[in-house]
Each structure stands twice: as structure tokens, then as C-alpha cells.
Amino acid sequence: MNCLQNLPRSSASALLSFRGNERSAPLDSVKMLGMIKAADPSLRVVVKAVSGSKSSSEMSDVSKEEEKSEVYSHNMTEAMGAVLTYRHELGMNYNFILPDLIVGSCLQTPEDVDKLRTIGVKTIFCLQQDPDLEYFGVDITSIRTYAKNCGDIEHIRAEIRDFDAFDLRMRLPAVVSKLYKAVNRNGGVTYVHCTAGLGRAPATAMAYMFWVLGYNLMEAHRLLTSKRSCFPKLDAIRGATADILTGLKKSTITLSLKDEGFSRVEISGLDIGWGQRIPLKLKEETGIWSLKRELPEGRYEYKYIIDGEWIHNKLEPFTPPNDDGHVNNYVEVVDEDPTGVEAVTRKRLLSEDPELLEDERLKLIQFLEAYPEEG
């Protein structure tokens, strides 16, 4: 059933004419350096195009979309540590993970809402932020308005920053709580998506399967990746699980770099992601650039940006070179009392395949139910 019949004539006309607005890519989403890159071809995700005749204008638009997809796929590969490809110009793609749970790429037009309604979707769960939508010219307002007028499907936004494992860890409790409540409220099939459906969306679906549906973490991972080739950040899910069950403790760390006549020194990575930067302050009397940062327990990779050049500090811990020769600094924030009950529990929950105890799963459910609603 097409929902346009429920709209005023002017609104329906606007929706039918919607094709997305071309926007130029923001600099931070185009230039991301110093991140891990995997070379395993088995992790590549490629969707083949269907050939057809197009006008020169349409071919030009397709070429622009293909170029944007190439840039996005490159950034995703660099940030996620796996060779991943997304082709926005080929339209929405998805996979059923469970009979009532789908993971896929973003909706691009209001017509995509109808495609999901025909397969029983009752909840569209969007993890994209506004810059993600702007990059590919997606008009989210038209899509949400169309879904609302249908009356039998709910469109929900629960934003997570793209290519950012720390933001994923911090946001998962709130996001999964919103997902849990939506599933209970709407029933039917739930469609979880980010932009490509290869990072944030599968991670959110996995956390839901782990915390709510009773799957072990790696069991959920095996099932999900057998249905959809993707690369969810497992450490973010483990970290979020431990944060809920043991509390979120923070410690202050200090990063420093000796001045050699630099004009500007910045840090990327840490808890802000590779698309953002934090400036360091120079203490003239000591000649040291420094940054103090309060961080939760965990391991964080970062890189210095000195007058525009990305480098690692050889006087601080750093990773081995990856296949492209990139090296990052890292810092580990740990509990000051490793023998305490919470520290021991946290260590177990951060293991490769943590097993939730019965009371821990109950605590997670209670946490999700009690978490305050977001706007």
C-alpha cells in the first residue's frame, strides 16, 4: 500500500519529486589517516549494478554518486580495519539476520519505506547522524514524514558517530534501550540500519542479540556475519557490556610532546574518533606540548598532527606497522586495583567470548527498561 494517498496533494507531489540533494563531502569525512587497514579480500562487500540505458545527465549524476561511494568505502576500510565496499548508487540493500531482525543500508527515498512495509517491517531504526545524510544527499525529513503518514510503521533515530568505536561503546546502552522498547512496542520485523549497514548497524543488532535475546557474543557474531558480510566492532560491545555491569570508571591521562618550533600540535583518535582533532597546549617554560584527558577504562589509539602532518611519538607506546606502514600511538587505562571484584568481573566481560551470568542478563534487561527516553 502506497502512503502517498494519505498526504495532502502538495506534500505527495513533493515526495514524488524527491531525489536527494547533492552535497560536497565534509573534510573530516574525506581525510582520515593513520588508521588500521586490513587486506583480507574475503571481507570485501560488493553489490553489483544492473546495467541500463541512461542519459548523459543521469550518467553524470551516477558518476558523482560512484565517486562519493569510492571515498566513503576508502574511509570505511581505513577506519574499520577490513576491506569494505558500499555502493550508495545501487540503492538500499539488506539481509534478514533473524525472521524479525534485518540489518541493512540506509533508506534513500520515501519509496524505500514501502519496500520495507511489504516485508513486514514495523520499525525502521536509523543510526545515522546528519553529516552522514548530507554526504549522500538523503532527505531524512521526507522519509520520516512519509513513514509517519503510513500509520503502520515507525521511523526512529538513535545516532552513533560513523567510524568511531569509542562513540559506539558509549552510545550502545542508550541506543539498544531505545531499540528494545521499540521492538516491544511495535512487534513485527525491525530494520536496523546505518549508512552502509556494515559497522554501526550490525554492532547494534549484535548487542541486542547478546543482551536481550540470550545469544553468546561470538554466537551472535557468527550468525550475523554468516548472513551479511560486515565488520562490527566487538570490543565496543564488550566495553559497553562491562560499563553497564561494573560501572563506568574514568582516569586522567596526560599526553606530551617536546616542542621543536611547531606552530600547532593536535591529537586525533583517542575518544573523539579519527575525524576530529583536539589541540595541545604549549607550556613555554618547559617547551612541552601537552593534553590532559579523562578516559574510561580501555585501550585507545591516537596520532599527533603537527602543523598538518600526521606522526606518532616514538617516546610513547606505539603499535607495530600495519600492511600500509601506518603506526599509531596508544594508551591503556586500567583499574588501579586489578584484584577487586569489579576489576575481575570487567576482565571476564572483556574476554573474547564473554558469557553472561543469569543475574547479569537480568540486570542488563532492567537497565534497558529503566534507561531514560531520548528525544
PyMOL commands that set and color helices and strands:
alter all, ss='L'
color gray80, all
select helices_A, chain A and resi 3-6+9-17+27-30+41-43+56-80+88-90+111-117+130-135+140-150+165-186+200-211+217-227+234-246+341-349+358-370
alter helices_A, ss='H'
color red, helices_A
select strands_A, chain A and resi 94-98+101-104+121-126+154-157+189-193+250-258+265-269+273-279+281-283+288-296+298-306+309-311+329-333
alter strands_A, ss='S'
color yellow, strands_A
deselect
rebuild
show_as cartoon
